[in-house]
Amino acid sequence: EAGNDAGVADREDTVDMTIKQETSMTIPEQTMQFLEEHIPDLAEPAFKQAYWQALASGSSVLEVEGNQIVEVFPDGTRKLIKQIKQAIPVTPDMMIRVLE
């Protein structure tokens, strides 16, 4: 067969069409607890990086200052978005019931 497609397999033949079954991974409880204990250690630097990366890319970010939600812009200016209620201090293992 002559032309532009000569010697080229059909696209269907070059794509792996198999569906792989997901395997479930079981993690021992002790390992899970160890990893969960370190989430705050990993989250803080990741959050800071995302915050500064957003500003560096020209986007604004929202943050809470006292009882206000404030939009922060890359040039450092701030814009009040909303007044909010005072935060409720919590401790680990504390249970809070929200009444609607």
N, C-alpha and C positions, 0 to 999 in steps of 0.2 A: 504494500500500500504506500503510495507516494504522497508527499505533502508535508505540512508542518507537524502532523501527528505521527509520522512514521517512526517506529521504534520506541514509542512512548506508551507505557502501559496505561490502561484505563485508570482514572482516578480511584474508582472503587477498589481496584487491585492493590493500590499503594497505601490505603488507609486501613489500619488495624481496626476491624469492626467488632472485636470481641468485647464482651462486657465482663469485667472482673468483679467477682463477688467480694464485698468488703469483709475483712476479717475483724472480729472484735478482739480487742486487747484487754486483758484483765490485769490490773495493777494491784499488788498486795496493799492492804489497808495501811500498813505502816509507811509504805512508800508514798501513798496518796496523802497521808497526814503531813509527812515531811515536806512534800512539794507545796501543799496548801499553806503551810507556815511561812513559806518564802515568797508568796504572792505579793505582799506589800513591798518587800525588798526589790522585786522586779518591776512592780507597777510604778513606783515613784520616778525612777529615771526614764522610763518609757513615756510617762505622762509629760515630764518636763521636755523631753525631746520633741514630742508631738506638738506641744505648745509653741516652742520656739521655731519649729519647722513651719508651722502654719503662719506665724508672723513673718518669717523670712520669705515665704512664698507670696506674700502680699495679702493674705487673708486676715480677717479679724478673728478674735477668740472671745468667748464669754467666760467671766469669772465672777465669783461671789466675793464682795467686799462688805463685811458687816452684814447689814440687812438689805443689800442691794445686789441685783444682777447687773453687771457692767460689761459693755462691749469694749474690748481693747483693740486698738488699731495698730498697724505696723509702725506708725510714727510716734506711738506712745500716748496718743490722745485717748480719752475715755468718754463713753456715752452711757448715761443711765438708761437701762432697759426696763427694770421693774423693781419696785419695793417688795420685799418678801418678809415673811414672819421670821422671828428669831429662831436660829437652829436649836435643835434639841440635843444636848450633849448625850452621847451614848458610850457604853463600854462593851467590850467583847462579851458575848453570852447574854447581853441584856435583851429582853423581849419588850416590844412596844406594840400596843394594840391601837390601831387607827380606827376611829369611829367616823362614819360618814353621815 
